[in-house]
Amino acid sequence: MSKISASSPKVLGLFALLFLASCFLTLSLRPDPSTAYARQRTHPSVHGRKKNLPNVAFVTFLGAFTGGIDPNKPEDDDDDGYYVSTRVLGYQLMHSPTVGTNASIPFVVVVTDETHPRKRARLEKDGAIVIEVSRISPGWAIPGDPRWKDMMTKLRLFELVQYSKICYIDSDHLVTDRLDGIFYDEATITQHTAQDTVNLHEDEAAMPRTYMMAAHTDYWGYDHPYPPPTDGNYMNFGFAVFSPSVQLFKYYLSVLAVPGRFDMGMQEQSLINYAHRREGNMPWKPLWHGWNVNWPTEKDWKGGAKSFHAKYWDTDPSHDKVLKGIWREQRAEMEGFYRGRDGGK
């Protein structure tokens, strides 16, 4: 039997084939430049996670807002910007082919008894879960604007204990990218409540043993950089992730019962900021900056932010024209989707 040396034609041919295969494999695994930007926009905590997220929900609140509606005219649902924006938000999260959830996460709309039955029925037909809650009186914290009369009722969100985590989104939002991964943000890990006695008051109920509250710094103005500031002490509750808790809800009510305990200028947001102040026993945690932007502009969208907090249905000239245009396109897409699905109705 003849021996095959390392310099024989058969061996050299084999080496050549292996080299070519290696080159092909390297090229085939090289990132596609057309998708590099999309990957860059994705929060790293999303990778490698299960698509089916248990026991979580996207939730919004549709109270008795009266801004922009003429009480002397017959009610037209299209005149109710908050309602229209709630429908757009629901479409984006439930049905949009580019923005909607990949994990069948439910979309919940919390309403009061003043929300018209016709609007509730339409939201349910859209696919939302509609939950009516009873009002919470603001007590001493009477709002300066009548539109905010139901703001303290948003505390009822913390009674939705059928969900382990809630991503709460004010209805006046535009979503341009999937938000499923927010439930894996490291800020949404359950925290142990500290026991610093300096922060315990006899006129307040007991704090829960554990809690979770994550949000973004509330900053004012469109001239912020991107990424926006994250080191502030005051959180914006217009977009937040938290764990519902009956004990936490009762603690909030006990704080509300003490006149002057917090600055009531921003209603429930002021109360929650007091309860979760950075120096307190239940400090809030900052979310990844890209999940949401308040006072948004085109540069935030180009930077990779996924959702934007602004009333894009109104005529405020300060709102970014690019984002307002996207919201209008999303509204038209929503209306077309439901007309097609519901047989033109």
Contacts in CASP RR format, 6 or more apart in sequence:
PFRMAT RR
TARGET T0000
AUTHOR 0000-0000-0000
METHOD contacts of the structure
MODEL  1
MSKISASSPKVLGLFALLFLASCFLTLSLRPDPSTAYARQRTHPSVHGRK
KNLPNVAFVTFLGAFTGGIDPNKPEDDDDDGYYVSTRVLGYQLMHSPTVG
TNASIPFVVVVTDETHPRKRARLEKDGAIVIEVSRISPGWAIPGDPRWKD
MMTKLRLFELVQYSKICYIDSDHLVTDRLDGIFYDEATITQHTAQDTVNL
HEDEAAMPRTYMMAAHTDYWGYDHPYPPPTDGNYMNFGFAVFSPSVQLFK
YYLSVLAVPGRFDMGMQEQSLINYAHRREGNMPWKPLWHGWNVNWPTEKD
WKGGAKSFHAKYWDTDPSHDKVLKGIWREQRAEMEGFYRGRDGGK
4 10 0 8 1.000
4 11 0 8 1.000
5 11 0 8 1.000
31 39 0 8 1.000
41 177 0 8 1.000
41 303 0 8 1.000
41 304 0 8 1.000
41 306 0 8 1.000
43 181 0 8 1.000
43 182 0 8 1.000
43 185 0 8 1.000
43 288 0 8 1.000
43 290 0 8 1.000
43 291 0 8 1.000
45 181 0 8 1.000
45 184 0 8 1.000
45 185 0 8 1.000
45 186 0 8 1.000
45 288 0 8 1.000
46 180 0 8 1.000
46 181 0 8 1.000
46 184 0 8 1.000
49 181 0 8 1.000
49 184 0 8 1.000
50 103 0 8 1.000
51 102 0 8 1.000
51 103 0 8 1.000
51 180 0 8 1.000
52 103 0 8 1.000
52 104 0 8 1.000
53 103 0 8 1.000
53 105 0 8 1.000
53 180 0 8 1.000
53 183 0 8 1.000
54 164 0 8 1.000
55 162 0 8 1.000
55 163 0 8 1.000
55 164 0 8 1.000
55 165 0 8 1.000
56 105 0 8 1.000
56 163 0 8 1.000
56 164 0 8 1.000
56 165 0 8 1.000
56 166 0 8 1.000
56 167 0 8 1.000
56 183 0 8 1.000
57 105 0 8 1.000
57 106 0 8 1.000
57 107 0 8 1.000
57 108 0 8 1.000
57 129 0 8 1.000
57 160 0 8 1.000
57 163 0 8 1.000
57 165 0 8 1.000
57 166 0 8 1.000
57 167 0 8 1.000
58 93 0 8 1.000
58 101 0 8 1.000
58 105 0 8 1.000
58 106 0 8 1.000
58 107 0 8 1.000
58 108 0 8 1.000
58 166 0 8 1.000
58 167 0 8 1.000
58 169 0 8 1.000
58 179 0 8 1.000
59 107 0 8 1.000
59 108 0 8 1.000
59 109 0 8 1.000
59 110 0 8 1.000
59 157 0 8 1.000
59 160 0 8 1.000
59 163 0 8 1.000
59 166 0 8 1.000
59 167 0 8 1.000
59 168 0 8 1.000
59 169 0 8 1.000
60 86 0 8 1.000
60 89 0 8 1.000
60 90 0 8 1.000
60 107 0 8 1.000
60 108 0 8 1.000
60 109 0 8 1.000
60 110 0 8 1.000
60 168 0 8 1.000
60 169 0 8 1.000
60 170 0 8 1.000
60 171 0 8 1.000
61 109 0 8 1.000
61 110 0 8 1.000
61 111 0 8 1.000
61 150 0 8 1.000
61 153 0 8 1.000
61 154 0 8 1.000
61 157 0 8 1.000
61 168 0 8 1.000
61 170 0 8 1.000
61 171 0 8 1.000
62 82 0 8 1.000
62 83 0 8 1.000
62 86 0 8 1.000
62 109 0 8 1.000
62 110 0 8 1.000
62 111 0 8 1.000
62 115 0 8 1.000
62 119 0 8 1.000
62 123 0 8 1.000
62 171 0 8 1.000
63 82 0 8 1.000
63 111 0 8 1.000
63 112 0 8 1.000
63 114 0 8 1.000
63 115 0 8 1.000
63 150 0 8 1.000
63 153 0 8 1.000
64 112 0 8 1.000
64 114 0 8 1.000
64 115 0 8 1.000
64 149 0 8 1.000
64 150 0 8 1.000
65 80 0 8 1.000
65 82 0 8 1.000
65 147 0 8 1.000
65 150 0 8 1.000
66 146 0 8 1.000
66 147 0 8 1.000
67 147 0 8 1.000
68 79 0 8 1.000
68 81 0 8 1.000
68 314 0 8 1.000
69 75 0 8 1.000
69 79 0 8 1.000
69 80 0 8 1.000
70 79 0 8 1.000
73 79 0 8 1.000
75 116 0 8 1.000
77 83 0 8 1.000
77 84 0 8 1.000
77 118 0 8 1.000
77 119 0 8 1.000
77 122 0 8 1.000
78 84 0 8 1.000
80 119 0 8 1.000
81 311 0 8 1.000
81 313 0 8 1.000
81 314 0 8 1.000
82 171 0 8 1.000
82 172 0 8 1.000
83 119 0 8 1.000
83 171 0 8 1.000
84 313 0 8 1.000
84 331 0 8 1.000
85 171 0 8 1.000
85 172 0 8 1.000
85 173 0 8 1.000
85 311 0 8 1.000
85 312 0 8 1.000
85 313 0 8 1.000
86 109 0 8 1.000
86 123 0 8 1.000
86 171 0 8 1.000
87 122 0 8 1.000
87 123 0 8 1.000
87 126 0 8 1.000
87 334 0 8 1.000
88 174 0 8 1.000
88 327 0 8 1.000
88 330 0 8 1.000
88 331 0 8 1.000
88 334 0 8 1.000
89 107 0 8 1.000
89 169 0 8 1.000
89 171 0 8 1.000
89 173 0 8 1.000
89 175 0 8 1.000
90 107 0 8 1.000
90 126 0 8 1.000
90 128 0 8 1.000
91 126 0 8 1.000
91 330 0 8 1.000
91 333 0 8 1.000
91 334 0 8 1.000
91 337 0 8 1.000
91 338 0 8 1.000
92 99 0 8 1.000
92 100 0 8 1.000
92 174 0 8 1.000
92 175 0 8 1.000
92 330 0 8 1.000
92 334 0 8 1.000
93 99 0 8 1.000
93 100 0 8 1.000
93 101 0 8 1.000
93 105 0 8 1.000
93 107 0 8 1.000
93 175 0 8 1.000
93 179 0 8 1.000
94 100 0 8 1.000
94 101 0 8 1.000
94 107 0 8 1.000
94 126 0 8 1.000
94 127 0 8 1.000
94 128 0 8 1.000
95 337 0 8 1.000
96 175 0 8 1.000
96 330 0 8 1.000
96 333 0 8 1.000
99 175 0 8 1.000
99 176 0 8 1.000
99 177 0 8 1.000
99 178 0 8 1.000
100 175 0 8 1.000
100 178 0 8 1.000
101 178 0 8 1.000
101 179 0 8 1.000
101 180 0 8 1.000
102 178 0 8 1.000
102 180 0 8 1.000
103 180 0 8 1.000
105 180 0 8 1.000
106 129 0 8 1.000
107 127 0 8 1.000
107 128 0 8 1.000
107 129 0 8 1.000
108 128 0 8 1.000
108 129 0 8 1.000
108 130 0 8 1.000
108 131 0 8 1.000
108 160 0 8 1.000
109 123 0 8 1.000
109 128 0 8 1.000
109 129 0 8 1.000
109 130 0 8 1.000
109 131 0 8 1.000
110 131 0 8 1.000
110 132 0 8 1.000
110 133 0 8 1.000
110 154 0 8 1.000
110 156 0 8 1.000
110 157 0 8 1.000
110 160 0 8 1.000
111 120 0 8 1.000
111 130 0 8 1.000
111 131 0 8 1.000
111 132 0 8 1.000
111 133 0 8 1.000
112 132 0 8 1.000
112 133 0 8 1.000
112 134 0 8 1.000
112 135 0 8 1.000
112 150 0 8 1.000
112 153 0 8 1.000
113 132 0 8 1.000
113 134 0 8 1.000
113 135 0 8 1.000
115 132 0 8 1.000
120 130 0 8 1.000
120 132 0 8 1.000
123 130 0 8 1.000
124 130 0 8 1.000
125 342 0 8 1.000
126 338 0 8 1.000
131 160 0 8 1.000
133 153 0 8 1.000
133 156 0 8 1.000
133 159 0 8 1.000
134 153 0 8 1.000
134 156 0 8 1.000
135 150 0 8 1.000
135 153 0 8 1.000
136 152 0 8 1.000
136 153 0 8 1.000
136 155 0 8 1.000
136 156 0 8 1.000
136 253 0 8 1.000
136 256 0 8 1.000
137 152 0 8 1.000
138 149 0 8 1.000
138 151 0 8 1.000
138 152 0 8 1.000
138 256 0 8 1.000
138 264 0 8 1.000
138 267 0 8 1.000
139 152 0 8 1.000
139 256 0 8 1.000
140 259 0 8 1.000
140 260 0 8 1.000
140 264 0 8 1.000
141 152 0 8 1.000
141 256 0 8 1.000
141 262 0 8 1.000
141 264 0 8 1.000
141 265 0 8 1.000
141 267 0 8 1.000
141 270 0 8 1.000
141 271 0 8 1.000
142 264 0 8 1.000
143 149 0 8 1.000
143 151 0 8 1.000
143 264 0 8 1.000
143 265 0 8 1.000
143 267 0 8 1.000
148 267 0 8 1.000
151 267 0 8 1.000
151 268 0 8 1.000
151 269 0 8 1.000
152 256 0 8 1.000
152 267 0 8 1.000
152 268 0 8 1.000
152 271 0 8 1.000
154 237 0 8 1.000
154 268 0 8 1.000
155 249 0 8 1.000
155 252 0 8 1.000
155 253 0 8 1.000
155 256 0 8 1.000
155 268 0 8 1.000
155 271 0 8 1.000
156 249 0 8 1.000
157 166 0 8 1.000
157 168 0 8 1.000
157 242 0 8 1.000
157 244 0 8 1.000
158 242 0 8 1.000
158 244 0 8 1.000
158 245 0 8 1.000
158 246 0 8 1.000
158 248 0 8 1.000
158 249 0 8 1.000
158 252 0 8 1.000
159 244 0 8 1.000
159 246 0 8 1.000
159 249 0 8 1.000
160 166 0 8 1.000
160 244 0 8 1.000
161 244 0 8 1.000
161 245 0 8 1.000
161 246 0 8 1.000
163 244 0 8 1.000
164 243 0 8 1.000
165 183 0 8 1.000
165 188 0 8 1.000
165 212 0 8 1.000
165 241 0 8 1.000
165 242 0 8 1.000
165 243 0 8 1.000
166 241 0 8 1.000
166 242 0 8 1.000
166 243 0 8 1.000
166 244 0 8 1.000
167 179 0 8 1.000
167 182 0 8 1.000
167 183 0 8 1.000
167 239 0 8 1.000
167 240 0 8 1.000
167 241 0 8 1.000
168 237 0 8 1.000
168 238 0 8 1.000
168 239 0 8 1.000
168 240 0 8 1.000
168 241 0 8 1.000
168 242 0 8 1.000
169 175 0 8 1.000
169 238 0 8 1.000
169 239 0 8 1.000
169 292 0 8 1.000
169 307 0 8 1.000
170 238 0 8 1.000
170 239 0 8 1.000
170 309 0 8 1.000
172 309 0 8 1.000
172 310 0 8 1.000
172 311 0 8 1.000
172 312 0 8 1.000
173 239 0 8 1.000
173 292 0 8 1.000
173 307 0 8 1.000
173 308 0 8 1.000
173 309 0 8 1.000
173 310 0 8 1.000
174 296 0 8 1.000
174 307 0 8 1.000
174 308 0 8 1.000
174 310 0 8 1.000
174 312 0 8 1.000
174 323 0 8 1.000
174 326 0 8 1.000
174 327 0 8 1.000
174 330 0 8 1.000
175 306 0 8 1.000
175 307 0 8 1.000
175 308 0 8 1.000
176 301 0 8 1.000
176 305 0 8 1.000
176 306 0 8 1.000
176 307 0 8 1.000
176 308 0 8 1.000
176 326 0 8 1.000
177 304 0 8 1.000
177 306 0 8 1.000
177 307 0 8 1.000
178 306 0 8 1.000
179 291 0 8 1.000
179 306 0 8 1.000
179 307 0 8 1.000
182 188 0 8 1.000
182 241 0 8 1.000
182 287 0 8 1.000
182 291 0 8 1.000
183 241 0 8 1.000
185 214 0 8 1.000
185 241 0 8 1.000
185 287 0 8 1.000
185 288 0 8 1.000
185 291 0 8 1.000
187 214 0 8 1.000
187 241 0 8 1.000
187 285 0 8 1.000
187 286 0 8 1.000
187 287 0 8 1.000
187 288 0 8 1.000
188 212 0 8 1.000
188 214 0 8 1.000
188 241 0 8 1.000
188 285 0 8 1.000
188 287 0 8 1.000
189 212 0 8 1.000
190 210 0 8 1.000
190 211 0 8 1.000
190 212 0 8 1.000
190 243 0 8 1.000
191 210 0 8 1.000
191 211 0 8 1.000
191 212 0 8 1.000
191 282 0 8 1.000
191 285 0 8 1.000
192 209 0 8 1.000
192 210 0 8 1.000
193 207 0 8 1.000
193 208 0 8 1.000
193 209 0 8 1.000
193 210 0 8 1.000
193 211 0 8 1.000
193 281 0 8 1.000
193 282 0 8 1.000
194 280 0 8 1.000
194 281 0 8 1.000
194 282 0 8 1.000
195 281 0 8 1.000
196 280 0 8 1.000
196 281 0 8 1.000
199 279 0 8 1.000
199 280 0 8 1.000
199 281 0 8 1.000
200 207 0 8 1.000
200 281 0 8 1.000
201 258 0 8 1.000
203 254 0 8 1.000
203 257 0 8 1.000
203 258 0 8 1.000
204 251 0 8 1.000
204 254 0 8 1.000
204 255 0 8 1.000
204 258 0 8 1.000
205 247 0 8 1.000
205 250 0 8 1.000
205 251 0 8 1.000
205 253 0 8 1.000
205 254 0 8 1.000
206 247 0 8 1.000
206 251 0 8 1.000
207 247 0 8 1.000
207 248 0 8 1.000
207 251 0 8 1.000
207 281 0 8 1.000
207 282 0 8 1.000
208 245 0 8 1.000
208 247 0 8 1.000
208 248 0 8 1.000
208 251 0 8 1.000
211 242 0 8 1.000
211 243 0 8 1.000
211 245 0 8 1.000
211 248 0 8 1.000
211 276 0 8 1.000
211 282 0 8 1.000
212 241 0 8 1.000
212 242 0 8 1.000
212 243 0 8 1.000
212 285 0 8 1.000
213 235 0 8 1.000
213 240 0 8 1.000
213 241 0 8 1.000
213 242 0 8 1.000
213 272 0 8 1.000
213 276 0 8 1.000
213 282 0 8 1.000
213 284 0 8 1.000
213 285 0 8 1.000
214 240 0 8 1.000
214 241 0 8 1.000
214 242 0 8 1.000
214 284 0 8 1.000
214 285 0 8 1.000
214 286 0 8 1.000
214 287 0 8 1.000
215 235 0 8 1.000
215 236 0 8 1.000
215 237 0 8 1.000
215 238 0 8 1.000
215 239 0 8 1.000
215 240 0 8 1.000
215 241 0 8 1.000
215 284 0 8 1.000
215 286 0 8 1.000
215 287 0 8 1.000
216 228 0 8 1.000
216 230 0 8 1.000
216 235 0 8 1.000
216 236 0 8 1.000
216 239 0 8 1.000
216 286 0 8 1.000
216 287 0 8 1.000
216 289 0 8 1.000
216 291 0 8 1.000
216 292 0 8 1.000
216 293 0 8 1.000
216 294 0 8 1.000
217 228 0 8 1.000
217 229 0 8 1.000
217 230 0 8 1.000
217 231 0 8 1.000
217 232 0 8 1.000
217 233 0 8 1.000
217 234 0 8 1.000
217 235 0 8 1.000
217 236 0 8 1.000
217 286 0 8 1.000
218 234 0 8 1.000
218 235 0 8 1.000
218 236 0 8 1.000
218 269 0 8 1.000
218 294 0 8 1.000
219 228 0 8 1.000
219 229 0 8 1.000
219 232 0 8 1.000
219 294 0 8 1.000
219 295 0 8 1.000
220 295 0 8 1.000
221 295 0 8 1.000
222 295 0 8 1.000
222 296 0 8 1.000
222 297 0 8 1.000
222 318 0 8 1.000
222 320 0 8 1.000
224 295 0 8 1.000
226 293 0 8 1.000
226 299 0 8 1.000
226 300 0 8 1.000
226 303 0 8 1.000
226 305 0 8 1.000
227 289 0 8 1.000
227 290 0 8 1.000
228 289 0 8 1.000
228 293 0 8 1.000
228 294 0 8 1.000
228 300 0 8 1.000
230 286 0 8 1.000
230 289 0 8 1.000
231 286 0 8 1.000
233 277 0 8 1.000
233 278 0 8 1.000
234 273 0 8 1.000
235 269 0 8 1.000
235 272 0 8 1.000
235 273 0 8 1.000
235 276 0 8 1.000
235 284 0 8 1.000
236 269 0 8 1.000
236 294 0 8 1.000
236 309 0 8 1.000
237 268 0 8 1.000
237 269 0 8 1.000
237 272 0 8 1.000
237 273 0 8 1.000
238 269 0 8 1.000
238 294 0 8 1.000
238 309 0 8 1.000
239 291 0 8 1.000
239 292 0 8 1.000
239 294 0 8 1.000
239 307 0 8 1.000
239 309 0 8 1.000
241 287 0 8 1.000
251 275 0 8 1.000
252 271 0 8 1.000
252 272 0 8 1.000
252 275 0 8 1.000
255 261 0 8 1.000
255 262 0 8 1.000
255 271 0 8 1.000
255 274 0 8 1.000
255 275 0 8 1.000
256 271 0 8 1.000
261 274 0 8 1.000
262 270 0 8 1.000
262 271 0 8 1.000
262 273 0 8 1.000
262 274 0 8 1.000
263 270 0 8 1.000
264 270 0 8 1.000
264 271 0 8 1.000
266 273 0 8 1.000
273 284 0 8 1.000
275 282 0 8 1.000
276 282 0 8 1.000
276 283 0 8 1.000
276 284 0 8 1.000
277 283 0 8 1.000
278 284 0 8 1.000
289 305 0 8 1.000
290 304 0 8 1.000
290 305 0 8 1.000
290 306 0 8 1.000
291 305 0 8 1.000
291 306 0 8 1.000
291 307 0 8 1.000
292 305 0 8 1.000
292 306 0 8 1.000
292 307 0 8 1.000
292 308 0 8 1.000
292 309 0 8 1.000
293 300 0 8 1.000
293 305 0 8 1.000
293 307 0 8 1.000
293 308 0 8 1.000
293 309 0 8 1.000
294 309 0 8 1.000
295 309 0 8 1.000
295 310 0 8 1.000
296 305 0 8 1.000
296 308 0 8 1.000
296 309 0 8 1.000
296 310 0 8 1.000
296 320 0 8 1.000
296 323 0 8 1.000
297 320 0 8 1.000
297 323 0 8 1.000
298 320 0 8 1.000
298 322 0 8 1.000
298 323 0 8 1.000
300 308 0 8 1.000
301 308 0 8 1.000
301 322 0 8 1.000
301 323 0 8 1.000
301 326 0 8 1.000
308 323 0 8 1.000
310 319 0 8 1.000
310 320 0 8 1.000
310 323 0 8 1.000
310 324 0 8 1.000
311 319 0 8 1.000
312 319 0 8 1.000
312 323 0 8 1.000
312 324 0 8 1.000
312 325 0 8 1.000
312 327 0 8 1.000
312 328 0 8 1.000
313 327 0 8 1.000
313 331 0 8 1.000
339 345 0 8 1.000
END
